[in-house]
Amino acid sequence: MKRFLLSLSMAGLVSSLVYGQFDEVKTALAIQQYKKANEMLAPLLAKPKNAAKPEGHILQATLLSHLMTDSANASKAAELLTQSIASYNKYLEMDPKKELVADPIYV
């Protein structure tokens, strides 16, 4: 199992170097490493170029919704919910056709 996760992580790293900024975050999200994914996403969204992409905002909304359901974050659940809704609304402003919602990683 560890070998599989390592292989998956390495594939994510290679694909992020080749294909895009958010692929590594999506890989961490797919293997349910929500805290790590959130830590990787924060610096990406701090860059204006990435903040202008709707993909970053739907990723943030998805990650925050997963973090909100974690029992370790029970005291911050209301704050995480508010942030998640704000990120999703920002995504809807940038992509009114909701093209990324069909991607299974965001469910």
KELO-272035 format. One record per atom (N, C-alpha, C, O): residue number from 1; residue in three letters; atom name; x, y, z. Coordinates in steps of 0.001 Angstrom, whole numbers. Layout:
<rs>
   num   residuo   atomo        xx        yy        zz
   NUM       ALA      CA         X         Y         Z
...
</rs>
This chain:
<rs>
   num   residuo   atomo        xx        yy        zz
     1       MET       N       822     -1188         0
     1       MET      CA         0         0         0
     1       MET       C       873      1262         0
     1       MET       O       598      2225      -716
     2       LYS       N      1932      1230       823
     2       LYS      CA      2817      2395       874
     2       LYS       C      3498      2616      -467
     2       LYS       O      3676      3753      -904
     3       ARG       N      3873      1528     -1111
     3       ARG      CA      4526      1635     -2413
     3       ARG       C      3568      2262     -3428
     3       ARG       O      3973      3088     -4246
     4       PHE       N      2300      1862     -3369
     4       PHE      CA      1294      2425     -4267
     4       PHE       C      1121      3919     -4025
     4       PHE       O      1080      4701     -4975
     5       LEU       N      1019      4321     -2757
     5       LEU      CA       849      5742     -2440
     5       LEU       C      2081      6552     -2847
     5       LEU       O      1964      7681     -3321
     6       LEU       N      3263      5959     -2656
     6       LEU      CA      4478      6647     -3075
     6       LEU       C      4504      6815     -4591
     6       LEU       O      4864      7875     -5103
     7       SER       N      4118      5757     -5298
     7       SER      CA      4074      5838     -6764
     7       SER       C      3068      6887     -7221
     7       SER       O      3327      7653     -8150
     8       LEU       N      1918      6910     -6555
     8       LEU      CA       892      7891     -6893
     8       LEU       C      1380      9306     -6617
     8       LEU       O      1124     10224     -7397
     9       SER       N      2085      9476     -5502
     9       SER      CA      2623     10801     -5166
     9       SER       C      3678     11237     -6177
     9       SER       O      3714     12396     -6590
    10       MET       N      4525     10306     -6567
    10       MET      CA      5560     10642     -7546
    10       MET       C      4937     10985     -8898
    10       MET       O      5392     11902     -9582
    11       ALA       N      3908     10256     -9274
    11       ALA      CA      3224     10565    -10531
    11       ALA       C      2599     11946    -10456
    11       ALA       O      2608     12693    -11434
    12       GLY       N      2062     12280     -9305
    12       GLY      CA      1480     13606     -9118
    12       GLY       C      2527     14695     -9204
    12       GLY       O      2279     15759     -9770
    13       LEU       N      3691     14434     -8649
    13       LEU      CA      4772     15409     -8694
    13       LEU       C      5234     15640    -10131
    13       LEU       O      5409     16781    -10558
    14       VAL       N      5426     14565    -10861
    14       VAL      CA      5858     14684    -12255
    14       VAL       C      4800     15402    -13079
    14       VAL       O      5122     16275    -13886
    15       SER       N      3540     15037    -12877
    15       SER      CA      2488     15677    -13670
    15       SER       C      2346     17149    -13324
    15       SER       O      2008     17958    -14188
    16       SER       N      2598     17507    -12071
    16       SER      CA      2487     18918    -11719
    16       SER       C      3595     19738    -12370
    16       SER       O      3393     20904    -12709
    17       LEU       N      4754     19134    -12543
    17       LEU      CA      5835     19846    -13212
    17       LEU       C      5542     20026    -14690
    17       LEU       O      5945     21019    -15296
    18       VAL       N      4839     19063    -15266
    18       VAL      CA      4575     19094    -16693
    18       VAL       C      3247     19777    -17025
    18       VAL       O      3182     20578    -17957
    19       TYR       N      2196     19472    -16278
    19       TYR      CA       855     19860    -16698
    19       TYR       C       258     21076    -16009
    19       TYR       O      -480     21826    -16648
    20       GLY       N       545     21300    -14739
    20       GLY      CA      -107     22451    -14148
    20       GLY       C       197     22639    -12679
    20       GLY       O       737     21760    -12007
    21       GLN       N      -164     23802    -12211
    21       GLN      CA       100     24201    -10843
    21       GLN       C      -718     23410     -9829
    21       GLN       O      -216     23082     -8754
    22       PHE       N     -1946     23106    -10150
    22       PHE      CA     -2859     22536     -9170
    22       PHE       C     -2895     21008     -9168
    22       PHE       O     -3603     20421     -8350
    23       ASP       N     -2158     20353    -10053
    23       ASP      CA     -2230     18896    -10141
    23       ASP       C     -1714     18204     -8874
    23       ASP       O     -2264     17180     -8468
    24       GLU       N      -686     18738     -8258
    24       GLU      CA      -152     18141     -7035
    24       GLU       C     -1178     18244     -5902
    24       GLU       O     -1320     17321     -5099
    25       VAL       N     -1873     19346     -5846
    25       VAL      CA     -2920     19525     -4837
    25       VAL       C     -4060     18543     -5100
    25       VAL       O     -4603     17954     -4166
    26       LYS       N     -4421     18368     -6367
    26       LYS      CA     -5479     17441     -6723
    26       LYS       C     -5084     16009     -6370
    26       LYS       O     -5935     15222     -5954
    27       THR       N     -3808     15660     -6530
    27       THR      CA     -3340     14327     -6163
    27       THR       C     -3470     14112     -4664
    27       THR       O     -3948     13064     -4228
    28       ALA       N     -3052     15085     -3877
    28       ALA      CA     -3185     14974     -2418
    28       ALA       C     -4650     14883     -2013
    28       ALA       O     -4993     14170     -1069
    29       LEU       N     -5498     15586     -2709
    29       LEU      CA     -6934     15524     -2446
    29       LEU       C     -7476     14128     -2778
    29       LEU       O     -8297     13585     -2038
    30       ALA       N     -7019     13557     -3881
    30       ALA      CA     -7490     12241     -4305
    30       ALA       C     -7097     11149     -3314
    30       ALA       O     -7838     10181     -3138
    31       ILE       N     -5952     11289     -2672
    31       ILE      CA     -5525     10279     -1702
    31       ILE       C     -5884     10685      -275
    31       ILE       O     -5355     10134       691
    32       GLN       N     -6771     11633      -158
    32       GLN      CA     -7381     12073      1096
    32       GLN       C     -6373     12635      2100
    32       GLN       O     -6512     12426      3306
    33       GLN       N     -5384     13330      1615
    33       GLN      CA     -4450     14046      2475
    33       GLN       C     -4847     15520      2456
    33       GLN       O     -4175     16357      1853
    34       TYR       N     -5949     15809      3126
    34       TYR      CA     -6575     17118      3027
    34       TYR       C     -5730     18224      3647
    34       TYR       O     -5622     19312      3082
    35       LYS       N     -5137     17957      4793
    35       LYS      CA     -4333     18988      5439
    35       LYS       C     -3121     19346      4581
    35       LYS       O     -2798     20521      4407
    36       LYS       N     -2456     18322      4049
    36       LYS      CA     -1300     18551      3180
    36       LYS       C     -1711     19315      1921
    36       LYS       O     -1019     20238      1490
    37       ALA       N     -2832     18925      1343
    37       ALA      CA     -3324     19598       130
    37       ALA       C     -3631     21059       417
    37       ALA       O     -3330     21930      -398
    38       ASN       N     -4225     21329      1564
    38       ASN      CA     -4547     22703      1929
    38       ASN       C     -3276     23524      2132
    38       ASN       O     -3227     24694      1752
    39       GLU       N     -2250     22919      2728
    39       GLU      CA      -974     23612      2915
    39       GLU       C      -292     23907      1580
    39       GLU       O       377     24930      1438
    40       MET       N      -459     23021       606
    40       MET      CA       133     23248      -718
    40       MET       C      -651     24294     -1502
    40       MET       O       -80     25031     -2305
    41       LEU       N     -1957     24357     -1270
    41       LEU      CA     -2803     25266     -2042
    41       LEU       C     -2652     26719     -1606
    41       LEU       O     -2717     27621     -2441
    42       ALA       N     -2454     26957      -321
    42       ALA      CA     -2386     28331       195
    42       ALA       C     -1333     29178      -526
    42       ALA       O     -1660     30280      -968
    43       PRO       N       -83     28714      -664
    43       PRO      CA       891     29549     -1386
    43       PRO       C       571     29720     -2872
    43       PRO       O       911     30740     -3470
    44       LEU       N       -80     28723     -3462
    44       LEU      CA      -447     28856     -4873
    44       LEU       C     -1484     29954     -5070
    44       LEU       O     -1393     30742     -6010
    45       LEU       N     -2471     30001     -4176
    45       LEU      CA     -3508     31025     -4310
    45       LEU       C     -3027     32408     -3909
    45       LEU       O     -3690     33401     -4208
    46       ALA       N     -1885     32491     -3237
    46       ALA      CA     -1322     33790     -2876
    46       ALA       C      -749     34501     -4107
    46       ALA       O      -575     35719     -4099
    47       LYS       N      -462     33746     -5146
    47       LYS      CA        53     34335     -6386
    47       LYS       C     -1123     34843     -7218
    47       LYS       O     -2073     34095     -7452
    48       PRO       N     -1081     36088     -7667
    48       PRO      CA     -2201     36656     -8434
    48       PRO       C     -2550     35862     -9695
    48       PRO       O     -3719     35769    -10071
    49       LYS       N     -1539     35294    -10343
    49       LYS      CA     -1774     34529    -11568
    49       LYS       C     -2658     33306    -11274
    49       LYS       O     -3561     32989    -12048
    50       ASN       N     -2395     32634    -10164
    50       ASN      CA     -3177     31451     -9798
    50       ASN       C     -4526     31824     -9187
    50       ASN       O     -5511     31106     -9364
    51       ALA       N     -4571     32930     -8481
    51       ALA      CA     -5824     33374     -7861
    51       ALA       C     -6850     33776     -8922
    51       ALA       O     -8047     33830     -8640
    52       ALA       N     -6386     34058    -10133
    52       ALA      CA     -7289     34448    -11214
    52       ALA       C     -7898     33239    -11918
    52       ALA       O     -8722     33395    -12819
    53       LYS       N     -7493     32029    -11510
    53       LYS      CA     -8010     30812    -12135
    53       LYS       C     -9136     30231    -11284
    53       LYS       O     -8993     30118    -10066
    54       PRO       N    -10246     29865    -11907
    54       PRO      CA    -11361     29307    -11131
    54       PRO       C    -11023     27964    -10472
    54       PRO       O    -11604     27619     -9443
    55       GLU       N    -10105     27218    -11048
    55       GLU      CA     -9739     25911    -10503
    55       GLU       C     -9210     26004     -9071
    55       GLU       O     -9489     25134     -8246
    56       GLY       N     -8463     27040     -8784
    56       GLY      CA     -7933     27214     -7435
    56       GLY       C     -9024     27430     -6406
    56       GLY       O     -8925     26948     -5277
    57       HIS       N    -10055     28146     -6789
    57       HIS      CA    -11128     28445     -5840
    57       HIS       C    -12036     27238     -5591
    57       HIS       O    -12507     27038     -4471
    58       ILE       N    -12281     26443     -6620
    58       ILE      CA    -13097     25253     -6377
    58       ILE       C    -12283     24211     -5607
    58       ILE       O    -12845     23454     -4815
    59       LEU       N    -10974     24164     -5829
    59       LEU      CA    -10121     23287     -5035
    59       LEU       C    -10161     23691     -3563
    59       LEU       O    -10278     22843     -2678
    60       GLN       N    -10064     24981     -3318
    60       GLN      CA    -10096     25461     -1945
    60       GLN       C    -11447     25158     -1286
    60       GLN       O    -11487     24747      -127
    61       ALA       N    -12532     25352     -2000
    61       ALA      CA    -13860     25058     -1450
    61       ALA       C    -13983     23572     -1114
    61       ALA       O    -14525     23212       -69
    62       THR       N    -13487     22721     -1990
    62       THR      CA    -13550     21283     -1767
    62       THR       C    -12713     20875      -564
    62       THR       O    -13164     20110       288
    63       LEU       N    -11492     21390      -501
    63       LEU      CA    -10604     21049       622
    63       LEU       C    -11177     21517      1954
    63       LEU       O    -11147     20784      2943
    64       LEU       N    -11690     22721      1975
    64       LEU      CA    -12248     23242      3219
    64       LEU       C    -13469     22449      3655
    64       LEU       O    -13695     22265      4851
    65       SER       N    -14252     21983      2704
    65       SER      CA    -15428     21179      3081
    65       SER       C    -15002     19833      3650
    65       SER       O    -15653     19313      4557
    66       HIS       N    -13916     19259      3131
    66       HIS      CA    -13398     18012      3706
    66       HIS       C    -12790     18250      5087
    66       HIS       O    -12990     17454      6004
    67       LEU       N    -12054     19337      5231
    67       LEU      CA    -11463     19657      6536
    67       LEU       C    -12545     19930      7577
    67       LEU       O    -12379     19601      8752
    68       MET       N    -13632     20518      7153
    68       MET      CA    -14727     20856      8053
    68       MET       C    -15336     19597      8675
    68       MET       O    -15759     19627      9831
    69       THR       N    -15386     18509      7937
    69       THR      CA    -15998     17284      8443
    69       THR       C    -15064     16468      9331
    69       THR       O    -15498     15502      9958
    70       ASP       N    -13795     16844      9393
    70       ASP      CA    -12837     16154     10250
    70       ASP       C    -13092     16517     11711
    70       ASP       O    -13251     17692     12041
    71       SER       N    -13131     15523     12576
    71       SER      CA    -13424     15761     13993
    71       SER       C    -12343     16606     14668
    71       SER       O    -12612     17257     15677
    72       ALA       N    -11131     16604     14128
    72       ALA      CA    -10052     17419     14698
    72       ALA       C    -10315     18913     14506
    72       ALA       O     -9759     19740     15228
    73       ASN       N    -11146     19251     13553
    73       ASN      CA    -11460     20654     13261
    73       ASN       C    -12859     21052     13724
    73       ASN       O    -13429     22016     13213
    74       ALA       N    -13406     20331     14669
    74       ALA      CA    -14783     20584     15114
    74       ALA       C    -14964     22005     15640
    74       ALA       O    -16018     22609     15441
    75       SER       N    -13944     22540     16308
    75       SER      CA    -14069     23896     16861
    75       SER       C    -14045     24970     15772
    75       SER       O    -14539     26079     15980
    76       LYS       N    -13471     24640     14615
    76       LYS      CA    -13375     25608     13522
    76       LYS       C    -14353     25312     12389
    76       LYS       O    -14257     25912     11319
    77       ALA       N    -15286     24400     12611
    77       ALA      CA    -16168     23957     11528
    77       ALA       C    -16987     25096     10933
    77       ALA       O    -17134     25179      9713
    78       ALA       N    -17516     25966     11771
    78       ALA      CA    -18332     27078     11259
    78       ALA       C    -17487     28030     10412
    78       ALA       O    -17935     28502      9367
    79       GLU       N    -16283     28304     10859
    79       GLU      CA    -15385     29189     10102
    79       GLU       C    -14997     28546      8769
    79       GLU       O    -14972     29217      7737
    80       LEU       N    -14695     27242      8794
    80       LEU      CA    -14335     26541      7566
    80       LEU       C    -15511     26498      6591
    80       LEU       O    -15318     26597      5380
    81       LEU       N    -16721     26350      7113
    81       LEU      CA    -17912     26368      6265
    81       LEU       C    -18071     27717      5573
    81       LEU       O    -18350     27776      4376
    82       THR       N    -17896     28789      6321
    82       THR      CA    -18001     30135      5756
    82       THR       C    -16948     30353      4670
    82       THR       O    -17246     30903      3610
    83       GLN       N    -15724     29920      4937
    83       GLN      CA    -14647     30075      3954
    83       GLN       C    -14913     29220      2713
    83       GLN       O    -14651     29646      1589
    84       SER       N    -15429     28026      2927
    84       SER      CA    -15725     27139      1803
    84       SER       C    -16807     27730       902
    84       SER       O    -16693     27695      -323
    85       ILE       N    -17839     28263      1509
    85       ILE      CA    -18917     28887       735
    85       ILE       C    -18398     30109       -25
    85       ILE       O    -18766     30328     -1178
    86       ALA       N    -17544     30901       622
    86       ALA      CA    -16972     32079       -37
    86       ALA       C    -16115     31661     -1236
    86       ALA       O    -16165     32297     -2289
    87       SER       N    -15333     30599     -1076
    87       SER      CA    -14497     30117     -2181
    87       SER       C    -15353     29601     -3325
    87       SER       O    -15051     29839     -4494
    88       TYR       N    -16423     28893     -2983
    88       TYR      CA    -17304     28371     -4031
    88       TYR       C    -18017     29510     -4764
    88       TYR       O    -18170     29463     -5984
    89       ASN       N    -18446     30515     -4034
    89       ASN      CA    -19089     31673     -4678
    89       ASN       C    -18107     32398     -5592
    89       ASN       O    -18488     32859     -6668
    90       LYS       N    -16847     32504     -5173
    90       LYS      CA    -15814     33115     -6014
    90       LYS       C    -15635     32297     -7292
    90       LYS       O    -15496     32849     -8384
    91       TYR       N    -15641     30963     -7136
    91       TYR      CA    -15547     30088     -8303
    91       TYR       C    -16716     30331     -9258
    91       TYR       O    -16522     30431    -10469
    92       LEU       N    -17931     30427     -8709
    92       LEU      CA    -19113     30641     -9553
    92       LEU       C    -19045     31962    -10306
    92       LEU       O    -19527     32059    -11435
    93       GLU       N    -18447     32986     -9685
    93       GLU      CA    -18266     34268    -10384
    93       GLU       C    -17333     34108    -11571
    93       GLU       O    -17546     34710    -12623
    94       MET       N    -16297     33293    -11398
    94       MET      CA    -15285     33135    -12444
    94       MET       C    -15707     32134    -13521
    94       MET       O    -15277     32242    -14669
    95       ASP       N    -16538     31171    -13160
    95       ASP      CA    -16949     30125    -14098
    95       ASP       C    -18449     29875    -13956
    95       ASP       O    -18854     28873    -13367
    96       PRO       N    -19277     30774    -14488
    96       PRO      CA    -20730     30631    -14321
    96       PRO       C    -21303     29369    -14972
    96       PRO       O    -22392     28932    -14601
    97       LYS       N    -20596     28784    -15928
    97       LYS      CA    -21086     27562    -16580
    97       LYS       C    -20816     26312    -15734
    97       LYS       O    -21301     25228    -16058
    98       LYS       N    -20059     26458    -14671
    98       LYS      CA    -19730     25364    -13744
    98       LYS       C    -19067     24185    -14460
    98       LYS       O    -19422     23032    -14213
    99       GLU       N    -18131     24461    -15323
    99       GLU      CA    -17480     23414    -16106
    99       GLU       C    -16659     22464    -15241
    99       GLU       O    -16587     21273    -15545
   100       LEU       N    -16043     22957    -14176
   100       LEU      CA    -15196     22112    -13339
   100       LEU       C    -15981     21242    -12368
   100       LEU       O    -15430     20288    -11817
   101       VAL       N    -17233     21545    -12151
   101       VAL      CA    -18039     20773    -11206
   101       VAL       C    -18209     19336    -11674
   101       VAL       O    -18400     18440    -10851
   102       ALA       N    -18144     19101    -12964
   102       ALA      CA    -18286     17756    -13511
   102       ALA       C    -17073     16873    -13224
   102       ALA       O    -17163     15652    -13355
   103       ASP       N    -15944     17462    -12837
   103       ASP      CA    -14741     16706    -12515
   103       ASP       C    -14952     15965    -11194
   103       ASP       O    -15277     16598    -10190
   104       PRO       N    -14776     14641    -11170
   104       PRO      CA    -15077     13873     -9951
   104       PRO       C    -14189     14209     -8752
   104       PRO       O    -14546     13865     -7625
   105       ILE       N    -13072     14852     -8950
   105       ILE      CA    -12185     15196     -7838
   105       ILE       C    -12825     16233     -6924
   105       ILE       O    -12464     16323     -5751
   106       TYR       N    -13755     17007     -7433
   106       TYR      CA    -14365     18079     -6652
   106       TYR       C    -15645     17658     -5935
   106       TYR       O    -16336     18501     -5363
   107       VAL       N    -15963     16394     -5958
   107       VAL      CA    -17189     15916     -5304
   107       VAL       C    -16889     15523     -3890
   107       VAL       O    -17787     15093     -3165
</rs>
